[in-house]
Amino acid sequence: MSILAAVLVLALFIVFITGKRNAGNFERQLQHARLLAQNGDLKAAEIFYNEIIDKYKNEPEVTEAIVDLAEVYQVKGQMLKVKGIYQKVISEYPNSSQAAAVQEKLWNVNISILFSGLITDNSQIYEVQARDTLNKIAKKFHTTVDLIQKSNGLKDTLIRPGDRLKVVNADFSIVVDKSQNTLTLKVKDDVIKIYNVSTGKNNSTPVGEFTIDNKLKNPVHYKKSEIVPAESPDNVLGSRWMGLSVFSYGIHGTTDEATIGQQITEGCVRMRNNEVEELYVIVPLGTKVAIVN
């Protein structure tokens, strides 16, 4: 073996040993931070996680520490920090093994923030005036009564002058992609959440620009030969209906969640019941819906 070859082998060996040592150190420090969090010492865990992240910021495994830190903030109720951390993972570590799971977590955090009392760029505090009702406030800000109630923890529609309410003033829109069987909830160019859906068999879901024209809870299904009540297991509309500005088509729930992700409907967009109920709370009448191939 030449001297040059021997030097190269030695250098590779040193890199290997150093990498093994660094990996071992990272794992030990990560476990220590996790132990602090498990024992409820969240402040110490937060400090230690930040030290690990700074030290190993160029290592791919650092995303484990970053995601753990987000969970610490979530326990502390600091959801805006959680959102920022998940966005950091997606933008700075897109090839991480954690990226797909973090994307799902980010969507759920977006919904949690919407449904909470946190004020963001898409919401504001409104002081209730004399003769105000939740319906009037919802129309004024192009939102829903359900969302005002949800984000303020209101058990009924009773409000009083002087009450201070969080009101979401975002301009929501929806994009349904038939080729992917997905429904994307957006505010301008920002994706709030992507849902898996079912669309029409034989390409029967119409393509175009529509709006949500009507909304119903526990809808009755009017078939050609019969009326199927909301409580019937044969009512394929599920728990919610959002009718589109194209006759007889809409976004609705399902009685068979195993069909989600397929092109199987008579043309409507079908969602899981818990997810269509979530969407129903958020989007008001007049929301724009684009359906694309």
Secondary structure, 3 states (H helix, E strand, C coil): CCHHHHHHHHHHHHHHHHHHHHHHHHHHHHHHHHHHHHCCCHHHHHHHHHHHHHHCCCCCCHHHHHHHHHHHHHHCCCHHHHHHHHHHHHHHCCCCCCHHHHHHHHHHHHHHHHCCCCCCCCEEEEECCCCCCHHHHHHHHCCCHHHHHHHHCCCCCCCCCCCEEEEECCCEEEEEECCCCEEEEEECCEEEEEEECEEEHHHCCCCEEEEEEEEEECCCEECCCCEECCCCCCCCCCCEEEEECCCCCEEECCCCHHHCCCEEECCCEECCHHHHHHHHHHCCCCCEEEEEC
